[in-house]
Amino acid sequence: MTEIPEEKQAAALRAVAEAGARRAELLKEAERVLAEEIQPRAIEAARLGAGRNRIRELAGVGPSTLYRWLEAAGLPVRPKRQGGT
C-alpha cells in the first residue's frame, strides 16, 4: 500500500488541533481558578496583614496583578513609582 503524505499531514494536524483544544481547556480552567479561588484568598490574606511579597509568591502572580486586585478591593496601594530620570 502506498503512503499518501497528505494523510500523514492530516493526522499530524489533527493531533495538533487536539493538543491545542486541550491547552485551551486548561487555560480556561486556570483563569477560573485565578478569579474564583486565588484572587479572593489573596485579598483576604492581605486584609489579615500578610506580607504582599509572600502573597504574590504563593499565588504565583506578578506585582501589577496583585496590586490591581488589592486596589479594586479597596485596600491601600502606594502609587507606582516613576522611572528615574
C-alpha positions in Angstrom: 0.0 0.0 0.0 1.3 3.4 -0.9 1.6 6.1 1.8 0.0 9.4 1.0 1.8 12.4 2.5 -1.4 14.3 2.8 -2.9 11.6 5.1 0.1 11.8 7.4 -0.1 15.6 7.4 -3.8 15.4 8.2 -3.2 13.1 11.1 -0.4 15.4 12.4 -2.7 18.4 12.1 -5.5 16.5 14.0 -3.0 15.8 16.8 -2.0 19.5 16.9 -5.7 20.5 17.0 -6.4 18.1 19.8 -3.4 19.3 21.8 -4.5 22.9 21.2 -8.0 22.3 22.3 -6.7 20.6 25.5 -4.5 23.6 26.2 -7.4 26.0 25.7 -9.4 24.0 28.2 -6.6 24.1 30.7 -6.1 27.8 30.3 -9.8 28.4 30.8 -9.7 26.4 34.0 -6.6 28.2 35.2 -8.3 31.6 34.6 -11.4 30.4 36.6 -9.1 29.2 39.5 -7.3 32.6 39.4 -10.5 34.6 39.5 -12.6 32.5 41.8 -10.1 31.0 44.2 -6.7 32.7 44.2 -7.8 36.3 44.0 -10.3 36.3 46.9 -7.9 34.4 49.1 -5.0 36.7 48.3 -7.2 39.7 49.1 -8.2 38.1 52.4 -4.6 37.4 53.3 -3.7 41.0 52.6 -6.6 42.2 54.8 -5.3 40.0 57.6 -1.9 41.6 57.3 0.1 39.0 55.4 3.1 40.3 53.5 2.4 41.2 50.0 5.5 39.7 48.6 4.7 36.4 50.3 1.1 36.6 48.9 2.5 37.2 45.4 5.0 34.3 45.7 2.4 31.8 46.9 -0.3 32.9 44.4 2.2 32.9 41.5 1.2 36.3 40.3 3.1 39.5 39.5 3.0 42.7 41.5 0.8 44.5 39.0 -1.8 41.8 39.2 -1.8 41.7 43.0 -1.9 45.4 43.4 -4.7 45.7 40.8 -6.7 43.2 42.9 -6.0 45.0 46.2 -6.9 48.4 44.7 -10.2 47.0 43.3 -10.9 45.6 46.8 -10.4 49.0 48.4 -7.2 48.2 50.1 -4.5 50.9 50.2 -1.9 50.7 47.5 1.0 53.0 47.0 1.1 54.8 43.7 3.5 53.3 41.2 6.9 54.9 41.3 8.0 56.8 38.2 11.2 55.7 36.5 14.3 57.5 37.5 15.4 60.3 35.2 
